[in-house]
Each structure stands twice: as C-alpha cells, then as structure tokens.
Amino acid sequence: MNKKWISMVAVIILLIALMIVSATTGSIKVSSLELIQGLFSGTNKSVQIIKDLRIPRIIIAVFVGAALAVSGVLLQAVMRSPLADAGVIGISSGAGVISLVFVTLFPKMFFWLPVFAFLGGALACFLVYSLSWKSGLSPIRIILVGIAVNATFTGLGQSFNYRGSYAVTSVNQATTSIFAMKTWNDVHSMVLYGSLGLIAAWLLSSWCNLLALQDKSAQNLGLNVSRARLLVSAVAVVLAAVATAIGGLIAFVGLLIPHIARILVGSDHKLLIPFSALAGALLMLSADTLGRTVLAPSEIPASIIMTVIGGPFLIFLLRKSERVHGN
C-alpha cells in the first residue's frame, strides 16, 4: 500500500474516531457502547438528548468541512492559484450577505436560504474573477481583489446587524458559525445539497486535471475551457454557499486542506477531491469539538479557531509566492 492510500485510510479512521469522541464528550457523557445501544433501543434519555442536539451538530460540521475543502480545490483548479478559497476571496461573505438580504425581505422563504446563498456566492465569484483578469489571472491579484470583495460584503452584512429586526436576528442565528442548536432539518438540507455538490465535483475531476494545463494545451486535448471553468466554478460556489447558509462564515478550510492534500495524495483530482472532503470534515469537526469542550460551558466558534490557524498559513503561502503558478 503506497503513501496515497495509507493517507486515505488514516484520515477515514481518524474521522470515525473523532465522530465517536465528539458524540460522547461534553456536558452529557456516555460511553461508546452506551451510545450505540441507546441509539438502537431509544430508552436511554442521555443518548436521546445527544441524538437530538449533538449528532446533528457533528453531521453538519462534517459536511460543512467537506464542502468548503472541495470548494477550495475546485476554485484553485479554475483560478490556477493555491491562494483561492471561498472564505478568503469573498464567496462565503457574498453568500452570507445576499441570503441575509433576501430572507430579511422575504422571511417566509427561509427554506430557500441555500438558493439565496448561491446567488450571493455567484455574484462574489464573478466580481473576483472579472476584476482579477488582466491578460491572465495573477494569484496575488486574485487574493487582493478577493480580500477587497470580502471586506465589502462583510461590511454590508454587518450593517444589517444594526437594524435590530427580529427577522435579521433569526437569520444571524441560523447562519452563525457556532453549530449549536442545529436541527435535523438543517442536517437534511446540508446533506442533500452538500452530497449533490460533492458528487458533481468528483464527476468534474478530469476537467480539473486539464484546467491545470495551459488553455491551448487543454483545448488541444478536447476540453472546452470556458464551459469547464463555468461549470467547475458553479459547483464550487454551490458547495461554499450551502456551507455558509447552514454552517456560517468560515474561512481558510479551502486554503489549508487542498495544500496538505496535494502533499499527501498528489494533484490528481480523482483522488484529491475525495481525500480533501474527508480531511476537511476531519479539520472542521476537530475545530468544533475543540471549541465546544476547551472552555466548556462557553464555546469558541469554529470560525475563530480556523482564522487563528489559517491566518499564519496564508502568510506562509504568500512568502512562498515564487512557487505560485502564474506569478
């Protein structure tokens, strides 16, 4: 068994182990055996509380992490930049603020929050892509334009907080980056949209491999580059938007995981995408479990933990800019 498959098996084992630890750790503690027995029998009150409160949180953290990581992989393939990430270049903040606006104006359409988030993410992606293009895509230009777009949407979103309406307060609670109080309805939405996006991403893996080439080379191999960029970008925005709509604004997952994944499993997207999904799930669940337990009963949002980790990592990538494609 080579390094790639050892890494894949290791991350699967770690993810399963962490899910069990996260489910059994907290203000209500049960053993792994009690958890399994209680889930099947339905007679253990502690396990029923865990089932209603903690397990939905775990599932959402897993899918949010997987969606953000794969979104980062796709955006980096399209933009040919290891600095591309939905949280860094403004796609997540765009998704968040547009969904806030629509649901504030039409509160009865709260169920369509992922659709509104997609529209916001698509708008942000279009702005970053169009404003960064100048005889090609420069990774540094992408990150600078993305930071500006991110700041703009973040400011617009924060301005809504001062209106103090009940609808805005409700939406803010629904899109917070703390996964507490998530319900099984949230799980259903996240699993449905997230699974469709992850499957679509894997189906587009061969296109992602070709997008790493120069445009002329990819065209000579039969790829319609413009159509491929559009579809891959759309899937990336869907994944980032649904993760933002359900899990809140979380940055740097799509920056850290693809970089680490390429070191462990290489650049073939047929393996890179599933490995990134598993590793992203592991990272996000780790951040949420740590934030939930380290200062219990208080909680640290997973977004804060990811920012503390991701900020220095972004600086590290920028300092290695001579290795960035297109620089």
Secondary structure, DSSP 8 states (H G I E B T S, - for coil): --HHHHHHHHHHHHHHHHHHHHHH-SSS---HHHHHHHHHH---HHHHHIIIIIHHHHHHHHHHHHHHHHHHHHHHHHHT-TT--TTTTTHHHHHHHHHHHHHHH-GGGGGGHHHHHHHHHHHHHHHHHHHHBSSSB-HHHHHHHHHHHHHHHHHHHHHHHTT--HHHHHHHHHT-S--TT--HHHHHHHHHHHHHHHHHHHHTHHHHHHHTS-HHHHHHTT--HHHHHHHHHHHHHHHHHHHHHHH----SHHHHHHHHHHHHH-S-HHHHHHHHHHHHHHHHHHHHHHHHHTTTTS---HHHHHHHHHHHHHHHHHHTGGGSTT-
